[in-house]
Amino acid sequence: MKIFLYILLFFLNFKYTLALESKIIYKIENEIITNIDIKNEYKYLLALNNELQKLDNEKKFNISKNSIIMEKIKKVEILKNFKDLNINTNYLNRVIESIYLKIGLNSLTEFKIYLKEYNIKIEEIEEKLTIDALWNEIIIEKYSSKIDINAERLKAEIDNNNQLTSRNYLLSEIVFEIKNKMELDEKYNLVKKNIEEIGFENTSSTFSVAESRKNGGNIGWVNEQSLNQTIKKNLLLLNKGDISKPFFIPSGVLILKINDIKNEVKKRDLELELKDAINYQKNKQLNQYSKIYFDKIKKNIEFNE
């Protein structure tokens, strides 16, 4: 009955909801989450992934609720490590640019106009991105020494690649968790069933534990040289629109969807190719450590409903 009431409050006309009541639904230490916060989170997620509107009300509510809970938990931890929410302006602008380019917009002005359609202010986006950036700083400080990248192996793979063209993939991902390998088939079949019913993007928003779930799993263009050999060989067998088999990674099970493929004549810059490959592998490992650290924090945090 309580969850039904929350969903009802969530989907009441927004202006009417504001006039009616702002109801506290969760308290996470000194941070609160109201029905209005969840409503605003839905608008933010919808702006990043329009496919969300195709979901039923309960799924929309749960995705938005889980997203804002994660953000508040991160904020609580951040304020234990930083005096305030503040990052370099130039860096923030670059992150904002990467977001609006990813959703097909060409300028900050276009992005602000786009956000108005969802009743979102750019300042709200800036706060969310600042929280993400400061959280990443914590993860880098705690885990950068644990990053393990075989740069020599990556260099050898790049040096041995004599192809005249370079293949780039526009990828989306779903990363889901399993308790053991015995559970893989059951969870994988559930994910596949949801992909068939509600699409890859909404399945990512529903099931994925990766940060990319906020925008339907979209991780952008990735050069094939950045991928490990197992994934690279598998993707070579697939076409645009195809979905990969599941791959085991430290943070769970990975499924990739190829949204587009672009072949380009190579203008070889071996140093740049190696740098891109190292950065891709580094970010993947940091994302895995981020999930590990978040789960640890969540277990020990004061959480009241």
HUPEMO-V954762 format. One record per residue. N is the residue number from 1. SS is DSSP state (a for helix, b for strand, c for the rest). Layout:
[[N,SS] [N,SS]]
//
This chain:
[[1,c] [2,a] [3,a] [4,a] [5,a] [6,a] [7,a] [8,a] [9,a] [10,a] [11,a] [12,c] [13,c] [14,a] [15,a] [16,a] [17,a] [18,a] [19,a] [20,a] [21,c] [22,c] [23,c] [24,b] [25,b] [26,b] [27,b] [28,b] [29,c] [30,c] [31,b] [32,b] [33,b] [34,b] [35,a] [36,a] [37,a] [38,a] [39,a] [40,a] [41,a] [42,a] [43,a] [44,a] [45,a] [46,a] [47,a] [48,a] [49,c] [50,a] [51,a] [52,a] [53,a] [54,a] [55,c] [56,c] [57,a] [58,a] [59,a] [60,a] [61,a] [62,a] [63,a] [64,a] [65,a] [66,a] [67,a] [68,a] [69,a] [70,a] [71,a] [72,a] [73,a] [74,a] [75,a] [76,a] [77,a] [78,a] [79,a] [80,a] [81,a] [82,c] [83,c] [84,c] [85,c] [86,c] [87,c] [88,c] [89,a] [90,a] [91,a] [92,a] [93,a] [94,a] [95,a] [96,a] [97,a] [98,a] [99,a] [100,a] [101,a] [102,a] [103,c] [104,c] [105,c] [106,c] [107,c] [108,a] [109,a] [110,a] [111,a] [112,a] [113,a] [114,a] [115,a] [116,a] [117,c] [118,c] [119,c] [120,c] [121,c] [122,a] [123,a] [124,a] [125,a] [126,a] [127,a] [128,a] [129,a] [130,a] [131,a] [132,a] [133,a] [134,a] [135,a] [136,a] [137,a] [138,a] [139,a] [140,a] [141,a] [142,a] [143,a] [144,a] [145,a] [146,a] [147,c] [148,c] [149,c] [150,c] [151,a] [152,a] [153,a] [154,a] [155,a] [156,a] [157,a] [158,a] [159,a] [160,c] [161,c] [162,c] [163,c] [164,c] [165,b] [166,b] [167,b] [168,b] [169,b] [170,b] [171,b] [172,b] [173,b] [174,b] [175,b] [176,b] [177,c] [178,c] [179,c] [180,c] [181,a] [182,a] [183,a] [184,a] [185,a] [186,a] [187,a] [188,a] [189,a] [190,a] [191,a] [192,a] [193,a] [194,a] [195,a] [196,a] [197,a] [198,a] [199,a] [200,a] [201,a] [202,a] [203,a] [204,a] [205,a] [206,a] [207,a] [208,c] [209,c] [210,c] [211,a] [212,a] [213,a] [214,a] [215,a] [216,c] [217,c] [218,b] [219,b] [220,b] [221,b] [222,b] [223,b] [224,a] [225,a] [226,a] [227,c] [228,c] [229,a] [230,a] [231,a] [232,a] [233,a] [234,a] [235,a] [236,a] [237,c] [238,c] [239,c] [240,c] [241,c] [242,c] [243,b] [244,c] [245,c] [246,c] [247,b] [248,b] [249,b] [250,c] [251,c] [252,b] [253,b] [254,b] [255,b] [256,b] [257,b] [258,b] [259,b] [260,b] [261,b] [262,b] [263,b] [264,b] [265,b] [266,c] [267,c] [268,c] [269,c] [270,a] [271,a] [272,a] [273,a] [274,a] [275,a] [276,a] [277,a] [278,a] [279,a] [280,a] [281,a] [282,a] [283,a] [284,a] [285,a] [286,a] [287,a] [288,a] [289,a] [290,a] [291,a] [292,a] [293,a] [294,a] [295,a] [296,a] [297,a] [298,a] [299,a] [300,a] [301,c] [302,c] [303,b] [304,b] [305,c]]
//
